[in-house]
Amino acid sequence: MQFINVRELRMRSSAIWQQLDQDGYMVVTSNGKPVALLSSVKDNDLDEYIQTVKRARAILAINRMQEKSVKDGRDKLTDEEIGAEIQAVRRSRR
């Protein structure tokens, strides 16, 4: 996995695009932290590629919610407690 910083992307963009074509993807960093993922895409794959990235981001979001649920102890709620919580939210929306 190749990392490039934002300044390098600005200064050497032509060389980076060529390298991207070879490597397939690169991680862009700012102040040493990852901020973006550059990925090469072929014209005929663009729509499918975008949908795949959206699915991957959704899966990551679900995983984070599940991890938080376990951390907060919500994974141990009984069916009755879950039902009561749902009813309370429904009542508050009226």
N, C-alpha and C positions, 0 to 999 in steps of 0.2 A: 504494500500500500504506500503510495507516494503522497507526501504532504508538501504543500506550497503555501507560502503566506501571501496575504493580499498585495503587499508591495511587489513581490516577485511576479504575481499575476499581471500587475499593471506594467511592469518593466519588461517582462519577457513573454508577453502574450503569444506571439507567433510561435516561439519554441514550445510553449506549454500546450498550445492546440495540437501541435505535431505529436508531442509526448502523450497527450490525452488519447489521440487516435490509436497509439500503440498499446497503452496501458489499460484503456477502457474507463478508468475513473481515477480521480485524485481528490484528496481532502484539502479544502482551503482553510487556512488558519488565520486568526487575528489575535495578536498578543499571546501566541502559543496555544490558543484554544480552537478547536474545530468549529467553524461557522457555516460551512457549506460543503456540498459534495458535487464535484463536476463529473459528469458522465457523458461519454460519447453516445450519440443516438443516430441511427440511420433514419432517413426520411420516411421510409415505409413502415417503421416501427414506432413512430412518435406517439400516436394515440394509445397503443398498447403499453408502451413504456410509461406514459403518464399515469394510466390506470393502475399499473403495477406498483408504481411509487406511492400512489394514494392508498392502495391496499396495505402496503408495508407500513405506512405511517399510521393507519388505523389500527393495525395489529399492535404496533408499539404503544399506542395510546391505551388500548385495552389492557395490555400487559402491565402498564404503569398503574392503571386503575385497580387491577387485581392485586398488585403488590401493596398499594396503599391500603386496600381493604384488609389484607392480612395484617399489615403493620398496625392498623387501627383496631384490630380484633373483630371486624365486621364479618369475617368468614365463619365465625362461630354462632351467628344469630340463628335462632330456631325459626321454623316456618311460621309460627305464630307471631314472633317478633317482626319478621319481615312483613307479614300481612298487616300488622298494626301500623308499621311505618308507612306502608303504602296508603292505608286509610287516612292517616294523619296528613299526608301530603295532599291527597285528593280533597280532603275537607278544607285545607288551607287555600286551595285554588278556587273555591267557589265564591 
